């Protein structure tokens, strides 16, 4: 059996515009958005009728009806119906984790092609009844007589009808992601002005990416929407400085609606393949996915809910024999400005790197001019499961245009982090030659 690992090519990706929840996509479902974005990928790379070995992804907030979301989305597209759809979820890292699994199978020869994807909507969030009333409904369904059905409602009170929307709080702590991020900001002494500046830069860089035409082949119009409706071209530091804090109302609070991502609806996907498969279809390789890592920390005991990417990146760099400075682009998901800034501080902190990363020396600082150069989640928005694919597609395009090497870092709920390394063609060839 041939044990030689194959290079994993990132052909490219596409997404629909991201929209704040309960606005322009209020009537769209995860299935509709995911199907649309897959068909956009089909059109972009001429895949109508083509068999893809695996289409993997899912949604974080989903209905019970979407238990087979990935497969149903595939069946609604112009892809060959023989394409398997595999539904999975790792919170905000879902589509990047999907890409990691596909990449491993491509590298080992199990598959030749795959699509990593994700979709999320909190506009179409599942609303359920309280457990007591739900049990009554099950009892009614199982009852054989009218009398038995009426017995199921004995002791019923109107309060049981109160709907239970999905919670964004961590089950283990009862705190929302924003509250956890606020704690991180306080621990790392990340000020309000610093966070607002990062948000300002994200919007400005995102707006420029659209203005320059860079986004034209990355964003597919959908439901009459042509660009992300959270992005503010005219953003003002003075104006966002006046916003009230969102998660901590005391004077210690620093997180606001401007320096935190809003609840967002949207979908994204990326095509990965072996070089042989790409060549046969006449598809150009944008970049190579060379390393990936997922990690978790003990956030329940206070390690910082969104700090696990620091661990993932450290382990990945060690395995790859690289330093934090060996990159031309850094794509650090902006769930909150505070999270990005705390991550950068942690990599520079000797005590943190020793205790949590097992390193005698800190990872050090990065060149901030290389960070999220086309904007990121604070401007675009963050449909949980779609963000990884958005970032992967964006970085692959950057490397196809400029060459070099790029690092991805994505924080997720549950105290987890997902990281990856992409290389442009020339960088990959130099590494292989060495």
C-alpha positions as CSV (number, residue, x, y, z in Angstrom):
1,X,0.0,0.0,0.0
2,X,1.4,3.4,-1.0
3,X,1.8,5.5,2.1
4,X,2.9,8.7,0.3
5,X,0.8,11.6,1.4
6,X,-0.7,13.8,-1.4
7,X,-0.8,17.5,-1.4
8,X,-4.3,18.9,-0.6
9,X,-5.3,21.6,-3.1
10,X,-7.8,24.4,-2.2
11,X,-9.5,25.2,-5.5
12,X,-11.5,28.1,-4.0
13,X,-14.8,29.0,-2.4
14,X,-17.9,31.1,-2.5
15,X,-20.4,32.4,-0.1
16,X,-23.6,34.4,0.0
17,X,-23.7,37.9,1.6
18,X,-23.9,37.7,5.3
19,X,-26.9,39.5,6.9
20,X,-27.8,40.4,10.4
21,X,-30.3,38.0,11.8
22,X,-34.0,39.0,11.5
23,X,-33.3,41.3,8.6
24,X,-32.9,40.5,4.9
25,X,-32.8,36.7,5.3
26,X,-35.6,36.4,7.9
27,X,-37.5,34.0,5.6
28,X,-34.5,31.9,4.6
29,X,-33.6,28.5,6.1
30,X,-30.3,26.8,6.5
31,X,-31.2,24.4,3.8
32,X,-32.1,27.2,1.3
33,X,-28.9,29.1,2.0
34,X,-26.6,26.0,1.9
35,X,-28.2,24.8,-1.3
36,X,-27.8,28.3,-2.9
37,X,-24.1,28.5,-2.0
38,X,-23.4,25.0,-3.2
39,X,-25.0,25.8,-6.6
40,X,-22.9,29.0,-6.6
41,X,-19.8,26.7,-6.3
42,X,-21.1,24.5,-9.0
43,X,-21.5,27.4,-11.4
44,X,-18.1,28.9,-10.5
45,X,-16.2,25.7,-11.2
46,X,-18.4,24.1,-13.8
47,X,-19.4,21.1,-11.6
48,X,-22.9,20.5,-12.9
49,X,-23.5,16.7,-12.9
50,X,-20.1,16.1,-11.4
51,X,-19.6,13.6,-8.6
52,X,-17.9,15.0,-5.5
53,X,-16.5,12.4,-3.1
54,X,-17.8,14.1,0.0
55,X,-19.7,17.3,0.9
56,X,-19.2,17.9,4.6
57,X,-20.7,20.5,6.9
58,X,-23.7,21.6,8.9
59,X,-25.2,24.3,11.1
60,X,-24.9,25.2,14.7
61,X,-28.5,26.4,15.2
62,X,-30.7,23.9,13.4
63,X,-34.2,22.3,13.4
64,X,-34.7,18.6,14.1
65,X,-35.9,18.4,10.4
66,X,-32.4,19.3,9.3
67,X,-30.8,16.1,10.8
68,X,-29.6,15.3,7.2
69,X,-28.8,18.9,6.2
70,X,-25.7,18.3,4.1
71,X,-27.2,15.5,2.1
72,X,-30.5,17.4,1.5
73,X,-28.6,20.4,0.4
74,X,-26.6,18.3,-2.1
75,X,-29.8,16.8,-3.5
76,X,-31.1,20.3,-4.1
77,X,-28.1,21.3,-6.3
78,X,-26.8,20.5,-9.8
79,X,-24.1,18.2,-8.4
80,X,-24.4,14.5,-9.2
81,X,-26.9,12.9,-6.8
82,X,-24.2,10.3,-6.0
83,X,-22.4,13.0,-4.0
84,X,-22.6,12.0,-0.3
85,X,-23.6,14.7,2.2
86,X,-22.2,14.4,5.7
87,X,-23.7,16.5,8.4
88,X,-21.3,17.5,11.3
89,X,-20.8,20.4,13.7
90,X,-18.1,21.9,15.8
91,X,-19.6,25.2,16.7
92,X,-17.9,28.2,15.0
93,X,-15.2,25.9,13.7
94,X,-17.7,23.6,11.8
95,X,-16.7,24.3,8.1
96,X,-13.0,24.5,8.9
97,X,-13.1,21.3,10.7
98,X,-15.0,19.8,7.7
99,X,-12.1,21.0,5.5
100,X,-9.6,19.3,7.8
101,X,-11.4,16.0,7.6
102,X,-11.7,16.1,3.8
103,X,-8.0,17.2,3.6
104,X,-6.9,14.2,5.6
105,X,-8.8,11.8,3.3
106,X,-7.4,13.5,0.2
107,X,-3.9,13.3,1.6
108,X,-4.2,9.6,2.3
109,X,-5.9,8.8,-1.0
110,X,-9.3,7.9,0.4
111,X,-11.0,10.6,-1.7
112,X,-10.1,12.9,-4.6
113,X,-12.5,15.8,-4.0
114,X,-14.6,17.3,-1.3
115,X,-16.6,20.4,-0.4
116,X,-16.4,21.9,3.1
117,X,-19.5,24.0,4.0
118,X,-21.5,25.6,6.7
119,X,-24.7,27.5,7.1
120,X,-26.4,29.3,10.0
121,X,-29.4,31.3,10.8
122,X,-30.8,32.6,14.0
123,X,-33.7,34.2,12.2
124,X,-35.1,30.7,11.7
125,X,-34.1,29.3,15.1
126,X,-36.0,26.4,16.4
127,X,-38.5,27.3,19.1
128,X,-39.5,24.5,21.5
129,X,-42.0,24.2,24.3
130,X,-41.1,23.6,27.9
131,X,-40.3,19.9,28.7
132,X,-43.5,19.4,30.7
133,X,-45.7,20.5,27.8
134,X,-43.6,18.5,25.3
135,X,-44.2,15.4,27.3
136,X,-47.9,16.0,27.3
137,X,-47.9,16.2,23.5
138,X,-46.0,12.9,23.2
139,X,-48.6,11.4,25.6
140,X,-51.4,12.7,23.4
141,X,-49.8,11.2,20.3
142,X,-49.5,7.8,21.9
143,X,-53.1,7.9,23.4
144,X,-55.7,5.7,21.7
145,X,-58.9,7.2,23.1
146,X,-60.3,10.7,23.5
147,X,-60.4,10.2,27.3
148,X,-56.7,9.3,27.4
149,X,-55.8,12.4,25.3
150,X,-57.7,14.6,27.8
151,X,-56.0,12.9,30.7
152,X,-52.7,14.1,29.3
153,X,-53.6,17.7,30.0
154,X,-54.6,17.1,33.6
155,X,-53.0,19.9,35.7
156,X,-52.1,22.0,32.7
157,X,-51.2,25.6,33.2
158,X,-50.8,28.3,30.5
159,X,-47.2,28.9,31.6
160,X,-46.3,25.6,30.0
161,X,-46.8,27.2,26.6
162,X,-44.0,29.7,27.0
163,X,-41.6,29.1,24.1
164,X,-38.0,28.2,24.8
165,X,-35.7,29.8,22.2
166,X,-32.2,28.4,21.8
167,X,-29.7,29.9,24.2
168,X,-26.3,31.2,23.3
169,X,-25.1,30.7,26.8
170,X,-22.5,28.1,27.7
171,X,-24.3,25.2,29.5
172,X,-21.4,24.7,31.9
173,X,-21.1,28.2,33.1
174,X,-24.5,29.9,32.3
175,X,-22.6,32.8,30.7
176,X,-22.9,34.0,27.1
177,X,-20.0,34.1,24.8
178,X,-20.0,37.9,25.1
179,X,-19.8,37.7,28.9
180,X,-16.9,35.3,28.6
181,X,-15.2,37.6,26.2
182,X,-15.7,40.5,28.6
183,X,-13.9,38.4,31.3
184,X,-11.1,37.8,28.9
185,X,-10.8,41.5,28.1
186,X,-10.6,42.3,31.8
187,X,-8.0,39.5,32.5
188,X,-5.8,40.7,29.6
189,X,-6.5,44.4,30.3
190,X,-7.8,45.0,26.8
191,X,-9.3,48.5,26.7
192,X,-12.4,49.8,24.9
193,X,-10.4,52.1,22.6
194,X,-8.2,49.2,21.4
195,X,-11.2,47.1,20.6
196,X,-13.0,49.9,18.8
197,X,-9.9,50.5,16.7
198,X,-9.8,46.9,15.6
199,X,-13.5,47.0,14.7
200,X,-13.0,50.3,12.7
201,X,-10.1,48.7,10.8
202,X,-12.2,45.6,10.0
203,X,-15.0,47.6,8.5
204,X,-12.6,49.9,6.5
205,X,-10.7,46.9,5.1
206,X,-13.9,45.0,4.3
207,X,-15.4,48.0,2.5
208,X,-12.2,48.4,0.5
209,X,-12.2,44.7,-0.5
210,X,-15.7,45.3,-2.0
211,X,-14.8,48.6,-3.6
212,X,-11.7,47.2,-5.3
213,X,-13.6,44.2,-6.8
214,X,-11.7,41.7,-4.7
215,X,-15.0,40.2,-3.4
216,X,-16.6,39.9,-6.8
217,X,-15.9,36.2,-7.2
218,X,-16.1,35.3,-3.5
219,X,-19.7,36.5,-2.8
220,X,-22.7,35.2,-4.7
221,X,-25.9,37.4,-4.8
222,X,-28.7,35.7,-2.9
223,X,-32.3,36.7,-2.2
224,X,-31.8,40.1,-3.7
225,X,-28.8,40.8,-1.5
226,X,-25.4,41.7,-3.0
227,X,-23.2,42.5,0.0
228,X,-23.0,42.0,3.8
229,X,-25.5,44.3,5.5
230,X,-23.5,44.5,8.7
231,X,-20.6,46.2,7.0
232,X,-20.4,50.0,7.5
233,X,-18.3,51.9,4.9
234,X,-18.9,55.1,6.8
235,X,-18.0,53.8,10.2
236,X,-16.8,56.5,12.6
237,X,-14.5,55.9,15.6
238,X,-16.2,58.8,17.3
239,X,-19.7,57.4,16.9
240,X,-18.9,53.8,18.0
241,X,-17.2,55.2,21.1
242,X,-20.6,56.5,22.2
243,X,-22.2,53.1,22.2
244,X,-23.3,51.5,25.4
245,X,-21.6,48.3,26.6
246,X,-23.5,45.1,25.8
247,X,-22.5,42.5,28.4
248,X,-21.1,44.3,31.4
249,X,-23.1,47.4,32.4
250,X,-20.7,48.6,35.0
251,X,-17.7,50.9,34.3
252,X,-15.6,47.9,33.7
253,X,-17.5,47.0,30.6
254,X,-15.7,47.3,27.2
255,X,-17.6,45.1,24.7
256,X,-20.2,46.8,22.6
257,X,-22.3,46.1,19.5
258,X,-19.6,47.6,17.4
259,X,-16.6,45.5,18.7
260,X,-18.6,42.3,18.9
261,X,-20.0,40.2,16.0
262,X,-23.8,40.3,15.6
263,X,-26.0,37.3,15.3
264,X,-25.8,36.6,11.6
265,X,-27.4,34.5,8.8
266,X,-25.4,33.1,5.9
267,X,-23.6,30.2,4.2
268,X,-20.2,29.5,2.7
269,X,-18.4,26.6,1.0
270,X,-15.0,25.6,-0.3
271,X,-13.8,23.1,-2.9
272,X,-10.8,20.9,-2.0
273,X,-9.2,18.3,-4.2
274,X,-6.1,16.3,-5.1
275,X,-3.9,17.9,-7.7
276,X,-4.7,15.1,-10.1
277,X,-8.4,15.7,-9.8
278,X,-8.0,19.4,-10.3
279,X,-5.8,18.9,-13.4
280,X,-8.3,16.5,-15.0
281,X,-11.0,19.1,-14.6
282,X,-8.8,22.0,-15.7
283,X,-9.1,23.8,-12.3
284,X,-6.3,26.0,-11.0
285,X,-5.0,25.4,-7.5
286,X,-5.2,28.6,-5.3
287,X,-3.3,27.2,-2.3
288,X,-2.5,24.1,-0.4
289,X,-3.8,23.1,3.0
290,X,-0.7,21.8,4.7
291,X,-1.4,21.7,8.5
292,X,-4.4,21.7,10.8
293,X,-5.1,21.4,14.5
294,X,-8.0,21.5,16.9
295,X,-7.7,22.0,20.6
296,X,-9.7,22.7,23.8
297,X,-9.0,24.2,27.2
298,X,-10.5,24.1,30.7
299,X,-12.7,27.2,30.3
300,X,-15.0,26.0,33.0
301,X,-12.2,26.6,35.5
302,X,-11.5,30.0,34.1
303,X,-8.9,29.5,31.3
304,X,-10.8,31.8,28.9
305,X,-13.6,30.5,26.8
306,X,-12.1,31.7,23.5
307,X,-8.4,31.2,24.2
308,X,-8.1,27.6,22.9
309,X,-6.9,28.7,19.5
310,X,-3.7,29.8,21.2
311,X,-3.1,26.2,22.0
312,X,-4.1,24.9,18.6
313,X,-1.8,27.3,16.8
314,X,1.1,26.5,19.1
315,X,0.8,22.7,18.6
316,X,0.4,23.1,14.9
317,X,3.5,25.4,14.6
318,X,5.6,22.9,16.6
319,X,4.6,20.0,14.3
320,X,5.2,22.1,11.2
321,X,8.6,23.4,12.4
322,X,7.5,27.0,12.0
323,X,7.5,30.1,14.2
324,X,4.5,32.5,14.6
325,X,6.4,35.0,12.5
326,X,6.8,32.7,9.4
327,X,3.6,33.9,7.8
328,X,2.6,36.5,5.2
329,X,-1.1,36.6,6.2
330,X,-2.9,36.0,9.5
331,X,-6.6,35.3,9.5
332,X,-7.8,35.4,13.1
333,X,-11.6,35.2,13.4
334,X,-13.0,38.3,14.9
335,X,-15.7,36.8,17.1
336,X,-15.0,39.8,19.4
337,X,-12.2,42.4,19.0
338,X,-11.3,41.4,22.6
339,X,-10.7,37.8,21.6
340,X,-8.3,38.7,18.8
341,X,-6.4,41.1,21.0
342,X,-6.3,38.7,24.0
343,X,-4.9,36.0,21.7
344,X,-2.1,38.3,20.5
345,X,-1.3,39.3,24.0
346,X,-1.2,35.6,25.2
347,X,1.3,34.6,22.4
348,X,3.6,37.4,23.7
349,X,3.2,36.5,27.4
350,X,6.0,34.3,28.8
351,X,4.0,33.1,31.7
352,X,0.9,32.1,29.6
353,X,3.1,30.4,27.0
354,X,4.9,28.4,29.7
355,X,1.8,27.4,31.6
356,X,-0.7,26.6,28.8
357,X,1.5,26.1,25.7
358,X,4.4,24.3,27.4
359,X,6.9,26.6,25.8
360,X,10.1,28.0,27.4
361,X,9.8,31.1,25.2
362,X,6.7,33.0,24.1
363,X,5.5,32.7,20.5
364,X,6.0,36.4,20.2
365,X,4.3,39.2,18.3
366,X,3.0,39.3,14.7
367,X,3.2,42.1,12.1
368,X,-0.3,43.6,12.5
369,X,-0.2,44.9,8.9
370,X,-0.6,41.3,7.9
371,X,-3.7,40.6,10.1
372,X,-7.1,40.2,8.4
373,X,-6.0,42.3,5.5
374,X,-9.4,42.1,3.7
375,X,-11.4,42.6,6.9
376,X,-13.1,39.9,9.0
377,X,-16.1,38.9,11.1
378,X,-16.6,42.2,12.9
379,X,-17.5,43.7,9.6
380,X,-18.8,40.8,7.5
381,X,-20.7,39.1,10.4
382,X,-20.5,35.6,11.8
383,X,-23.0,32.9,10.7
384,X,-21.4,30.3,13.1
385,X,-20.9,27.3,10.9
386,X,-20.1,29.3,7.8
387,X,-17.2,31.4,9.1
388,X,-14.4,28.8,8.6
389,X,-15.3,28.3,5.0
390,X,-15.4,32.1,4.4
391,X,-11.9,32.5,5.9
392,X,-10.5,29.5,4.1
393,X,-11.7,30.7,0.7
394,X,-10.5,34.2,1.4
395,X,-7.0,33.2,2.4
396,X,-6.7,30.8,-0.5
397,X,-7.4,33.6,-2.9
398,X,-4.9,35.9,-1.1
399,X,-2.2,33.3,-1.5
400,X,-3.1,32.7,-5.2
401,X,-2.6,36.5,-5.8
402,X,0.4,37.2,-3.6
403,X,2.0,33.8,-2.7
404,X,3.5,33.0,0.6
405,X,2.0,31.3,3.7
406,X,-1.1,32.0,5.8
407,X,-2.3,31.1,9.2
408,X,-6.0,30.6,10.3
409,X,-7.2,30.7,13.9
410,X,-10.8,30.3,14.8
411,X,-12.3,30.2,18.3
412,X,-15.4,28.3,19.1
413,X,-18.0,27.8,21.8
414,X,-17.2,25.1,24.3
415,X,-13.7,26.3,24.8
416,X,-12.3,25.0,21.6
417,X,-10.1,26.3,18.8
418,X,-9.4,25.3,15.2
419,X,-6.3,26.3,13.3
420,X,-4.8,25.7,9.8
421,X,-1.9,26.6,7.6
422,X,-2.2,27.3,3.9
423,X,0.6,27.7,1.5
424,X,0.8,29.3,-2.0
425,X,2.2,27.3,-4.8
426,X,5.7,28.6,-4.7
427,X,5.9,28.3,-0.9
428,X,4.7,24.7,-1.0
429,X,7.1,23.8,-3.7
430,X,10.1,25.3,-1.8
431,X,9.1,23.4,1.3
432,X,8.8,20.1,-0.6
433,X,12.1,20.7,-2.2
434,X,13.8,21.3,1.2
